[in-house]
Amino acid sequence: MKKNVLITGTSTGVGLQTALLFARNGYKVYATMRNLSKATELETYIKAESLAIELLPLDVTKNDSITAAVAKIISQDGKIDMLINNAGAGFAKTTEEATEDEIDWVTNVNYTGVVLCTKAVLPHMRKQKSGQIINVTSVGGLVGQPFNELYCGAKFAVEGYMEALATYISDPFHIKITCVEPGGIATEFMKSAISKTTIDGQLATGEYAPIFERYMAGIQKRGNESKLNL
Ligand SMILES: NC(=O)c1ccc[n+]([C@@H]2O[C@H](COP(=O)([O-])OP(=O)(O)OC[C@H]3O[C@@H](n4cnc5c(N)ncnc54)[C@H](OP(=O)(O)O)[C@@H]3O)[C@@H](O)[C@H]2O)c1
């Protein structure tokens, strides 16, 4: 039986390209996304190349959708070889300006969702005594970046969580844990981060505004200069 992989956040960007890469290399891919109406691009590739990719709904902020996706994979294949925690969202707003709901959201999408997906696959990988969990964190999960403290905090949390988990899960159960920390990549990421973080059309207000705008212009430029080429 083919090795299988569950990937979160495959509607665009790194997740979409990773789904294609694994399918083209012989994996059975479970490409998940929170909104299946955004699967059109992936579906075009699946059809054109007859790829072994199955689309499943999964919102990393909704535990029911995570457990349902994992249950479906187990019912079909009886195993889960790999989880790629890719879903995530940028957020750049000062701590003072972020609302409580925004703080919850950025933490849930980038950190708690990773914990919940990991929790859902672990019993199966432990039983199999094999598995791999790959996490797309960020260079912002290793180095704190200006105005990015809430996103960086969540990505640092993934690094710490995975490092701690690996100390007792890797050896006895042969479950490998890997964190990948990309820098800027030209995906929807920057656009959606900026759209979520404006306040009355501005990136920040008051004394923070000029400092913030200078910083965002710099990261946008670096993002545009890089190329997604997996
Ligand atoms: N691009 C960069 O510069 C960069 C740099 C460092 C790290 N990263 C990390 O790389 C990963 C992939 O990002 P990307 O660059 O490919 O950005 P992207 O094109 O914006 O893709 C993000 C993916 O996450 C999904 N997502 C967001 N909220 C979700 C939720 N609640 N449940 C399930 N999926 C959800 C998005 O789905 P929707 O389409 O439904 O929103 C989308 O499929 C992220 O973890 C990001 O933090 C990106």
Ligand as a Chemical Component Dictionary entry (heavy atoms), coordinates in Angstrom:
data_LIG
# 
_chem_comp.id                   LIG 
_chem_comp.type                 NON-POLYMER 
_chem_comp.pdbx_formal_charge   0 
_chem_comp.three_letter_code    LIG 
# 
loop_
_chem_comp_atom.comp_id 
_chem_comp_atom.atom_id 
_chem_comp_atom.alt_atom_id 
_chem_comp_atom.type_symbol 
_chem_comp_atom.charge 
_chem_comp_atom.model_Cartn_x 
_chem_comp_atom.model_Cartn_y 
_chem_comp_atom.model_Cartn_z 
_chem_comp_atom.pdbx_ordinal 
LIG N1  N1  N 0  4.686  32.791 2.723  1  
LIG C1  C1  C 0  5.605  33.097 3.605  2  
LIG O1  O1  O 0  6.331  34.092 3.465  3  
LIG C2  C2  C 0  5.818  32.219 4.819  4  
LIG C3  C3  C 0  6.990  32.395 5.579  5  
LIG C4  C4  C 0  7.209  31.595 6.697  6  
LIG C5  C5  C 0  6.283  30.628 7.038  7  
LIG N2  N2  N 1  5.134  30.486 6.299  8  
LIG C6  C6  C 0  4.198  29.460 6.736  9  
LIG O2  O2  O 0  3.923  28.581 5.653  10 
LIG C7  C7  C 0  2.634  27.993 5.844  11 
LIG C8  C8  C 0  1.866  28.070 4.532  12 
LIG O3  O3  O 0  1.645  29.422 4.212  13 
LIG P1  P1  P 0  1.627  29.951 2.702  14 
LIG O4  O4  O 0  2.794  30.836 2.514  15 
LIG O5  O5  O -1 1.414  28.833 1.762  16 
LIG O6  O6  O 0  0.350  30.928 2.787  17 
LIG P2  P2  P 0  -1.083 30.834 2.108  18 
LIG O7  O7  O 0  -0.955 30.728 0.629  19 
LIG O8  O8  O 0  -1.851 31.987 2.690  20 
LIG O9  O9  O 0  -1.674 29.449 2.655  21 
LIG C9  C9  C 0  -2.109 29.273 3.965  22 
LIG C10 C10 C 0  -3.034 28.075 3.993  23 
LIG O10 O10 O 0  -3.502 27.900 5.338  24 
LIG C11 C11 C 0  -4.908 27.772 5.263  25 
LIG N3  N3  N 0  -5.620 28.117 6.483  26 
LIG C12 C12 C 0  -5.764 29.311 7.086  27 
LIG N4  N4  N 0  -6.561 29.198 8.158  28 
LIG C13 C13 C 0  -6.935 27.900 8.227  29 
LIG C14 C14 C 0  -7.753 27.139 9.094  30 
LIG N5  N5  N 0  -8.381 27.692 10.135 31 
LIG N6  N6  N 0  -7.899 25.806 8.862  32 
LIG C15 C15 C 0  -7.295 25.208 7.820  33 
LIG N7  N7  N 0  -6.524 25.876 6.939  34 
LIG C16 C16 C 0  -6.350 27.204 7.158  35 
LIG C17 C17 C 0  -5.329 28.672 4.125  36 
LIG O11 O11 O 0  -6.663 28.358 3.743  37 
LIG P3  P3  P 0  -7.670 29.466 3.157  38 
LIG O12 O12 O 0  -7.343 29.552 1.694  39 
LIG O13 O13 O 0  -9.019 28.891 3.428  40 
LIG O14 O14 O 0  -7.407 30.743 3.905  41 
LIG C18 C18 C 0  -4.269 28.272 3.107  42 
LIG O15 O15 O 0  -4.605 27.059 2.492  43 
LIG C19 C19 C 0  1.972  28.739 7.000  44 
LIG O16 O16 O 0  2.045  27.958 8.173  45 
LIG C20 C20 C 0  2.825  29.987 7.143  46 
LIG O17 O17 O 0  2.807  30.480 8.458  47 
LIG C21 C21 C 0  4.881  31.259 5.187  48 
# 
loop_
_chem_comp_bond.comp_id 
_chem_comp_bond.atom_id_1 
_chem_comp_bond.atom_id_2 
_chem_comp_bond.value_order 
_chem_comp_bond.pdbx_ordinal 
LIG N1  C1  SING 1  
LIG C1  O1  DOUB 2  
LIG C1  C2  SING 3  
LIG C2  C3  SING 4  
LIG C2  C21 DOUB 5  
LIG C3  C4  DOUB 6  
LIG C4  C5  SING 7  
LIG C5  N2  DOUB 8  
LIG N2  C6  SING 9  
LIG N2  C21 SING 10 
LIG C6  O2  SING 11 
LIG C6  C20 SING 12 
LIG O2  C7  SING 13 
LIG C7  C8  SING 14 
LIG C7  C19 SING 15 
LIG C8  O3  SING 16 
LIG O3  P1  SING 17 
LIG P1  O4  DOUB 18 
LIG P1  O5  SING 19 
LIG P1  O6  SING 20 
LIG O6  P2  SING 21 
LIG P2  O7  DOUB 22 
LIG P2  O8  SING 23 
LIG P2  O9  SING 24 
LIG O9  C9  SING 25 
LIG C9  C10 SING 26 
LIG C10 O10 SING 27 
LIG C10 C18 SING 28 
LIG O10 C11 SING 29 
LIG C11 N3  SING 30 
LIG C11 C17 SING 31 
LIG N3  C12 SING 32 
LIG N3  C16 SING 33 
LIG C12 N4  DOUB 34 
LIG N4  C13 SING 35 
LIG C13 C14 SING 36 
LIG C13 C16 DOUB 37 
LIG C14 N5  SING 38 
LIG C14 N6  DOUB 39 
LIG N6  C15 SING 40 
LIG C15 N7  DOUB 41 
LIG N7  C16 SING 42 
LIG C17 O11 SING 43 
LIG C17 C18 SING 44 
LIG O11 P3  SING 45 
LIG P3  O12 DOUB 46 
LIG P3  O13 SING 47 
LIG P3  O14 SING 48 
LIG C18 O15 SING 49 
LIG C19 O16 SING 50 
LIG C19 C20 SING 51 
LIG C20 O17 SING 52 
# 
